[in-house]
Amino acid sequence: MKFSSWLSPVRRHGRAVLPLVAAAALLTGALAPNLSASAASTAVPTKEPAAAQAVPAQDWLHVQGNKIVDDAGKEVWLTGTNWFGFNTSERVLHGLWSGNLQQITKSMADRGLNVVRIPISAQLLLEWSAGQTITPNVNLSVNPDLAGMNNLQVFDRFLALCEQYGLKVFLDLHSAEADNSGHTYPLWYKGSITTEKVYQAWTWVTTRYLTNDTIIGADLKNEPHGQWSETLFAKWDNSTDPTNFKYFAETAAQKILAINPKLLIFVEGTEVYPKDGVSWTSKNKDDWYSTWWGGQLRGVAQRPVNLGQHQSQLVYSPHDYGPLVYEQPWFTGDWNRTTLERDVWDPNWLYIHKQNIAPLLIGEWGGFMDGGRNQKWMTALRDLIKEQRLHHTFWVLNPNSGDTGGLLNNDWATWDEPKYALLKPALWTQGTKFVSLDHQVRLGGPGSTTGISLSEATGGDPGPVDTTPPSTPTALAAGTPTSTSIPLSWTASTDPGGSGVASYDIYRGTTLAGTSTTTTYTATALTPSTAYSFTVRARDAAGNVSPASTAVTATTAAGQSTGACSIQYRANTWTGGLTATLRITNTAPTALTTWTLAFSFPPGQTLSNGWGATWTQSASAVTAASLPYNGAIPPGATVEIGLNATSTGTSTPPTAFTLNNTPCATT
């Protein structure tokens, strides 16, 4: 839905909003304590004695009534979050410019999120299917294990980490085009991305990951929408019209399930639906029901999605938001949980669960902790989710979601603890443990003390446990260094415990530099003429870690000066304003500890606000000073900041930048 600090104004439900105008103030000044934390257990009850349960060989899921169950028929509860980025023009998970992929992924599992909804675009899948990848914007000093990877390899690395930590994933076709504001287009096709090409995108990704039960489902299209008064809008009927979302969903699902009949199919709603007896061609506003994009599922009552022999894979997936996203009419007057359930949730989608038609997964819900009306709505919906055990993925992990904020803070490492405290009661627990959707792997990994596996939660036999570490890697050696890298190699370990060596952890001194699934690794983003010491530890599939190898020391070659910095300036503009992101890369051989970026705005441009730095403007001169969490920029590393500005003339970009008074190259 909403994301990204560089969006142009988003037209939502008849009103324009600028996503980040107030985000900084809300994130820093409006945090409030949890209003209604609950100590009650949120476990799904086991229906049979433990001794009668067999552990399925794989983790595929299907539907029974309004429940989602595993292959043994045991009920599960999907409670997770969203992480966007692969749907955008960056074509990779956001945050890897400053956060560590492995640490972020593990932190989700450690905190009880058992499933991640990953927004993607049809364009990206089509590019991947044609062998077209990019080198993504990744901070290699923070993510050295991603060095040399393209964006598809980063995606596969993320899936491997999810498997390691007991997380499941489902894909969300967020937009046709790889565009930060692509979700604002009402339909699943756009321009050269035809409906047929969207089908091709889904069939390619389904085929590629056919045997990988880390990916458990497909959300066919994010938030199909549009108002009755608009030229293009998504409708829901029994026709084969090109704008009929129900027909698209049934066709796409049948193509996916013909390849993998075990995937869950998530079908969202539309925005509008005609009242009884009204035609889809009506231009009378009083003839229509209207709600959030993707939240209109009234049509299911008379026109349910038909998946034929695969009906047991169908899950409906509405979205719901609070008054800080848009002042819907139901947020006026004296509203509360009772009125929301009666007037909004029940008629639009909750009846599907209550009438045992199908399960519900609320694919997006969440927002800023304002200590007021938005938090009141969040608490009400959280309580409904918990009481009814509705499946859900909270929007969103990303802190750069303009009108909601995220579970992570702007450093992409620490968590917004009050927001997490509000969410936590709606996460699946058994006793005091978070429950994985993986039958064998505990949520948080094999050695987790905060999570359990699905077989442990439902009483099945988890099988023998490997507690024996692999042998110590030997013969660690350094190859010929460059000024910024050192290649390493070693002899493979063995695993007497039987689960098999899965990977190797490479340490630079006491710091984890990266991981490798082979017996080679290249340490990158190093400083010229500097000595480094490395050790390697083997890790098996059960999570056991070997002792460290004997250390090897190597010195990088002397380097050539490459200048102080480079700046990438990208802006989305519209009449009267712009939103810009600036990526600052340290191209010097030494690390920065603090920095000040300076440039001049062209005539007519005035700074409104910004993020990632302390922003000031005097006449045309603009400065951005580092914050405590992003002042350090190692050689080769990148920091991203951004701004909003008004414009009375043309929105041309600045032409010259300095960092700490030294000129920068522009890219």
VOVEX-430373 format. One record per residue (C-alpha): x, y, z. Coordinates in steps of 0.001 Angstrom, whole numbers, padded with zeros to 6 digits, always signed. Each point is the difference from the previous one (the first is absolute). Last residue first. Example, Ala and Ser with C-alpha at 12.3 -4.5 7.8 and 13.67 -1.06 7.14 Angstrom:
REM VOVEX-430373
+013670-001060+007140
-001370-003440+000660
END
This chain:
REM VOVEX-430373
+025819+009834-010407
+001440+003200+001425
+003618+000436+001135
+000539+001777+003282
+001859+003208+000845
+001607+000157+003486
-001501+002406+002572
-000960-002821+002394
-001929-001511-002914
-000524+002340-002928
-002675-000077-002703
-000447+001644-003405
-002792+000049-002608
-003193+000140+002048
-002988-001610-001750
-002542+001821-002191
-003527+000304+001375
-001046+002900-002224
-001536+003000+001714
-002016+000579+003156
+001307-003117+001704
-000694-001479+003409
+002387-002489+001590
+000030-003422+001640
+003307-001562+000977
+002026-003193+000111
+002923-001900+001476
+001816-003187-001039
+003407-001043+001327
+002486-001958-002110
+003160-001967+000769
+003134-000220-002143
+002275+001135+002805
-001879-000062+003320
-002748+002577+000632
-000458+000897+003688
-002458+002845+000507
-003038-002249-000497
-001284-000743+003530
+001004+003277+001661
-001541+002159-002749
+001938+001489-002896
-000349+003625-001087
-001965+001020-003099
+000624+003465-001418
-001892+002112-002534
+001125+003346-001461
-002639+001811-002089
-000788+002627+002671
+000943-001812+003208
-001343-003559+000191
+000355-002553+002781
-000342-003804+000298
+001140-002218+002873
+000415-003385-001661
-001780-003282-000873
-003256+001766-000754
-001110+003262-001585
-002337+002949+000253
-001484+002792-002098
+003096+001256-001834
-000677+002749-002518
+000509-000099-003764
-000670+003136-002068
+003525+000562-001287
+002202-003141-000128
+000867-001462+003412
+003605+000243+001092
+002087-002822+001440
+001547-001122+003300
+000440-003387+001689
+001347-000019+003535
+001739-003068+001351
+000906-001894+003149
+002331-002962+000620
+001176-000451-003592
+002150-003017-000796
+003221+000137-001984
+000815-001031-003575
-002366+002638-001463
-002968-001000-002169
-002551+000513+002796
-003364-000343-001714
-002857+002419+000751
-003370-000976-001435
-002426+002901-000300
-003748-000532-000226
-002356+002679-001282
-003681+000893+000393
-001250+002873-002131
-002350+002951-000080
-002357+002440-001664
-001022-001956-003072
+001485-003443+000482
+003462-001418+000466
+001507-003329+001025
+003695+000597+000640
+003271-001944-000175
+003390+001342+001123
+002938-002456+000034
+003005+001531+001711
+003632-001135-000114
+002601+000535+002655
+003529+000951+000980
+002144-000693-002986
+001333-003294-001329
+003455+000035+001604
+002018-003001-001120
+000505-002976+002277
+002904-001877+001545
-000629-003727+000153
-001977-001650+002785
+001823-001873+002743
-000633-003624+000970
-000337-001890+003283
-001282-003572+000368
-001604-001291+003168
-000190-003701+000879
-003579-001114-000440
-002724+000897+002457
-001846-002747+001869
-002966-001509-001843
-003566+001307+000034
-003214-002025+000441
-003012+001506-001743
-001697-003256-000986
+001020+000443-003640
+003669+000148+001005
+002192+003069+000579
+003753+000106-000641
+002134+002758+001567
+002630+002077-001829
+002701+002378+001261
+001426+003208-001459
+002613+002600+001025
+000395+003252-001942
+003047+002193-000683
-000563+003366-001721
+001738+001528-003025
-003316+000848-001681
-003227-000120+002058
-002445-002861-000544
-003383+000089-001781
+000335-003705-000864
+000804-003356+001606
-000058-002685-002686
-001252-003455+000974
+000855-003566-000919
-000919-003401+001441
-003598+000144-001270
-003304+000921+001693
+001484+003287+001124
-000760+002416+002831
+001090+003548+000741
+002276+002337+001934
-001037-001090+003510
+002082+002278+002222
+002468-001424+002556
+003050+000485-002235
-001491-000214-003466
-002199-003075+000440
-001249-002316-002741
-003006-002194+000792
-000159-003190-002096
-003110-001670-001343
-002276-003053+000033
+002250-002824+001207
-002196-003091+000245
-002704-001188+002403
+001969-003141+000871
+001476+000866+003372
+003478-000913-001259
+000030+003081-002240
+003095+000428-002162
+001893+003214-000676
+001312+001144-003369
+003561+001226-000455
+000534+003753-000176
-000003+002994-002373
+000207+003782+000365
+000141+002918-002440
+001001+003418+001417
-001600+003243-001202
+000437+003811-000039
+003546+000694-001246
+000135-003414-001648
+001128-003117+001839
+001559-003137-001531
-001422-003071+001719
-000451-000566+003711
+000066-003467+001550
-002064-002047+002461
+001460-003508+000006
-002622-001442+002347
-003699+000448+000809
-000875-001427+003456
-002214-003092-000065
-003770+000465+000058
-001857+000406+003305
-001974-002868+001606
-003488+000846+001293
-002029-001669-002775
-003571-000501+001244
-001946-003146-000843
-003538+000564-001282
-002460+002805+000677
-002674-002500+001115
-003318+001763-000301
-001551+001912+002911
-001489+002901-001912
+002445+002570+001335
+003034-002286-000176
-000882-000979-003572
-000434+003661-000901
+003442+000845+001312
+000601+001955+003191
+001170+003528+000739
+001591+002051+002786
+002951-002256+000918
+001124-000389-003602
+002792-002472-000717
-001520-001382-003189
-000916+003441-001386
-002048+003003+001092
-003347-001714-000465
+000976-003616+000565
+000766-002085-003036
-001581-003412-000572
-003697+000512-000708
+000492+003495-001409
-002929+002357+000641
+001841+001156+003114
-001618+000629+003391
+001159+002623+002502
+000582-001424+003474
-001420+001203+003350
-002873-002462+000112
-000683-000695-003644
+000291+003232-001905
-001346+001331-003266
+000330+003783-000249
-003002+002247+000703
+001152+000835+003550
+003288+001314-001508
-001470+002729-002207
-000507+002689+002657
+003356-000789+001615
+001620+000204-003454
-001384+003511-000407
+001279+001045+003435
+003419-001593-000746
+000703+001664-003332
+002818-002432-000726
+003742+000496-000376
+002011-000984-003072
-001314+001776-003109
+001482+003265+001395
-003291+001768-000769
-001874-002094+002557
-001432-003394-000865
-003675-000889+000440
-000808+002560-002653
-001419+003431-000714
-003631+000248-001081
-000454+002858-002487
+003414+000083-001638
+001267-003534+000395
+003721+000625+000419
+000243-001876+003335
-000464-003283-001896
-001446-002969+001954
-003577+000879-001012
-002931-000349-000223
-000905-002999+002182
-000585-003340-001681
-003173-001704+001234
-001872-003240+000659
-003155+000464+002023
-000017-001763+003337
-003501+001340+000787
+000992+001421+003401
+003525+001017-001042
-000976+001589-003294
-002911+001838+001623
+002277+001291+002777
+002544+001199-002542
-002781+001740-001921
-001098+001933+003074
+003576+000792+001038
+000833+001332-003444
-003152+002162-000063
+000794+001532+003415
+003601+000516-001108
-001240+002030-002941
-002358+001966+002241
+002483+000982+002692
+003423-000879+001390
+001351+000600-003502
+001606-003403-000503
+000270+000165-003784
-001577-002638-002168
-001005-003599-000502
-002067-002280-002211
+000862-001809-003209
-000587-003582-001120
-002892-000743+002326
-000118-003750-000563
-003523-001405-000002
-000989-003666-000128
-002924-001196-002113
-003789-000184+000091
-000304-000765+003730
-002802+002567+000421
+002034+001966+002561
+003103-000038-002180
-001674+001262-003183
-002172+002328+002118
+003206+001854+000928
+000364+001361-003541
-001935+003173-000917
-003231-000403+001983
+001663-001149+003248
+003057+002289-000116
-001672+003340-000643
-003307+000701+001771
-000239-002677+002697
+003690-000639+000631
+000897+003674-000127
-002976+000954+002147
+000892-002532+002710
+003728+000819+000013
-000743+003698+000496
-001475+003060-001712
-001538+003087+001603
-000072+002481-002872
+002096-000346-003119
+002316-002942-000696
-002701-001862-001963
+000106+002716-002665
+003592-000918-000977
+002619+002531+000995
+002954-001479-001888
+003388-001443+000964
+000018+001651+003432
-003607-001153+000460
+000851-003719+000105
+000540-002753-002518
-001473-003288-001263
+001005-002461-002706
-001971-003105-001038
+001460-003449-000791
-002253-002908-000956
+001624-003437+000236
-000491-002712-002638
+002085-003219-000062
-002880-002387+000792
-001810+001203-003119
+002575-001847-002095
-002438-002366-001736
-001912+003007-001320
+001694+003297+000877
-003231+002007+000057
+000189+003454+001610
-003297+000776+001665
-002726+001955-001842
-002994+000373+002303
+001621+000422+003435
+003498+000483-001445
-001090+003293-001571
+000081+001777+003361
+003788-000322-000043
+001003+003663-000115
+003265+000468+001902
+002497+000048-002862
+000085+003801-000053
-001884+001095+003085
-003799+000382-000076
-002847+000909-002333
-003547-001310-000398
-001693+001441-003053
-003399+001124-001295
+000082+003327+001871
+002840+001148-002260
-002253-000157-003068
+002039-000739-003127
-001324-003565-000415
+001846-002208-002507
+000624-002837+002465
-003778-000377+000169
-002001+000376+003217
-002461-002663+001201
+001600-000343+003418
+002643+002661+000647
+002969+000228-002314
+003497-000841+001278
+002963+002329+000406
+003651-000315+001101
+000873-003546-001102
+000690-003086+002101
+003121-002094+000473
+000491-003611-001035
+002720-002076+001678
+000702-003366-001637
+001758-002545+002229
+002463-002129-001916
-000462-003783+000002
-001260-000419-003573
+003381+001058-001399
+000095+000198-003803
-003740-000253-000766
-000450+002032+003184
+001719+003035-001503
-001997-000058-003255
-003268-000592+001888
+000797+002863+002364
+000682+002445-002829
-003304-000850-001684
-002067+000201+003196
+001662+003258+001053
-000418+001615-003428
-003681-000945-000080
-000542+001405+003505
+001920+003152-000924
-002326+000861-002865
+001750+002823-001877
+000610-002070-003167
-003662-001110-000090
-000478-003755+000314
-003240+000449+001936
-001069-001559+003307
+000380+003144+002098
+002609+001920+001972
+001210+003358-001354
+003334+001751-000137
-000051+003574-001238
+001031+001766-003188
-001754+003098-001311
-000786+001288+003479
-003432+000846+001450
-000582-003525+001383
+003162+000403+002065
+003229-001938-000473
+001596-002959+001720
+002001-003204-000243
+001931+000019+003277
+002933-002380-000480
-000365-002693-002609
+000190-003813+000072
+001236-000449+003562
+001879-003270-000598
+000808-002636+002626
+002292-002244+001997
+003476+001098-001073
+002323-001774+002472
-001464-003183-001492
+002548+000063-002809
-000881-002766-002466
-001695+002182-002621
+002229+003043+000556
+000913+000624-003649
-003340-001291-001288
-002062+002326+002179
+002246+002940-000936
-000488-000673-003702
-003742-000654+000260
-000586+003272+001844
+001964+002091-002475
-001691-001677-002961
-003433+000781+001453
+001094+003628+000388
+001153-000119-003634
-003479-001091-001055
-001529+002869+001968
+002220+002390-001937
+003169+001632+001307
+000720+002214-003037
-002188+002759+001424
-001607-001062+003266
-001553-003230+001288
-001106-000897+003520
-002384+002942+000297
-000443+003212+002006
+003393+001670-000482
+001022+001331+003444
+002011-003170+000685
+002588+001120-002537
+001123+002840+002288
+003494-001367+000637
+000026-001492-003497
+000924-003405-001368
-003092-000222-002199
-003035-002251+000359
-000444+000683+003687
-000007-001628+003439
-000037-003605-001184
+000312-001363+003551
+002235-003000+000640
-000315-002252+003025
+002765-000829+002420
+000576-002392+002909
+002411+000465+002889
+001742-002793+001936
+003343+001758+000469
+002072-001945-002521
-002875-000144-002489
-000383+003765+000194
+003752+000365-000468
-000145-002139-003138
-002891+002082-001339
+002003+003190+000601
+002981-001481-001865
-002311-000841-002899
-001179+003613-000123
+003608+001223+000158
+000804-002343-002895
-002844+001545-001980
+001351+003483+000779
+003506-000763-001226
+002651-001257+002400
+003665+000982-000190
+000217+000904+003666
-003087-001156+001915
+002055-001606+002791
+001558+003388+000731
-003370+001390+001127
+000858+002933+002291
+003168+001014-001865
-001761-001164-003142
-002726+002642+000253
-002411-001302-002628
-001481+001966-002908
-000606-002865-002402
+002134-001308-002859
-002713-000668-002536
-001602-003065-001575
-001293-000905-003451
-000050-003746-000662
-003298+000157-001910
-001939-001546+002901
+001677+002516+002306
-001238+002887-002123
-003503-001471-000119
+000017-000381+003774
+001125+003616+000413
-002657+001312-002387
-002728-001924+001811
+000943+001897+003139
+000840-001325+003468
-001320+000492+003525
+001309-002567+002530
-002472-001135+002675
+002044-001472+002858
-001173-002875+002224
+000802-001153+003542
+000449+003337+001764
+000793-000960+003600
+002658+002487+001082
+002897-002405-000568
-001277-000675-003514
-000093+003672-000957
+003391+000536+001647
+001454-002857-002040
-000964+001675-003263
+001333+003388+001084
+003297-001525+001181
+000474-001983-003205
-000762+002924-002292
+002217+002489+001854
-001361+003548-000033
+001423+003188-001575
-000472-000124-003784
-001683-003350+000548
-003005+001980+001177
-002293-000671-002920
-000169-003502-001416
+001088+000022-003638
-001358+001269-003324
+001048+003631+000637
-002873+001102-002293
-002390-001492+002524
-001726-003367+000363
+003099-001719+001413
+000049+002659+002717
-002697-000900+002503
+000081-002003+003209
-003442-000996+001303
-000839-001583+003382
-001010-003203+001717
-002613-002093+001751
-001156-003099-001918
-001844-002294+002425
-000010-003756-000450
-002661-002684+000430
+000998-003640-000268
-001390-001915-002975
+003092-002174-000457
+000923+001869-003182
-000068+003274+001934
-003106+002056+000769
-001492+003394-000807
-003413+000526+001566
-003219+001604-001262
-001339-003278-001410
+003018-002283-000419
+002737+001646-002050
+003440-001108-001133
+003638+000171+001077
+003312-001306-001273
+002719-000578+002602
+001617-003190-001218
+000467-003535+001340
-003101+000341+002150
+000497-000912+003696
-002441-002637+001170
-002428+000680+002839
-001769-002678+001994
+002434+000089+002936
-000590+003716+000504
-003672-000455+000769
-002320+001607-002515
-001545+003468-000412
+002953+002126+000997
-001089+003505+000939
+001458+002966-001893
+002173+001871+002480
-000608+003648+000789
+000578-000281+003723
-001474+002824+002061
+002374+002584+001460
-001601+002806-001954
+001364+003405-000896
-002675+002649-000238
+001283+003516-000431
+003608-000687-000875
+002077+003036+000874
+000103+003056-002252
+002274+001138-002790
-001048+003301-001505
+003095+002150-000058
+002738-001612-001999
-001894-002118-002487
-002880+002417-000324
+002267+002981-000523
+002003-001810-002658
-003087-001269-001801
-001813+003334-000362
+000760+000852-003609
+000976-003584-000768
-002965-001433-001907
-001308+003056-001822
-003758-000563-000086
-002444+000645-002819
-003688-000731+000558
-002607-001954-001954
+000534-003362+001660
+003774+000162-000264
+001888+002197-002414
+003643-000262+000918
+002195+003057-000157
+003472-000796-001428
+001843-002736+001826
+003599+000328+001180
-000319-001105+003603
-001246-003354-000987
-003129-001769+000980
-003737-000207-000231
-001734-003066-001281
END
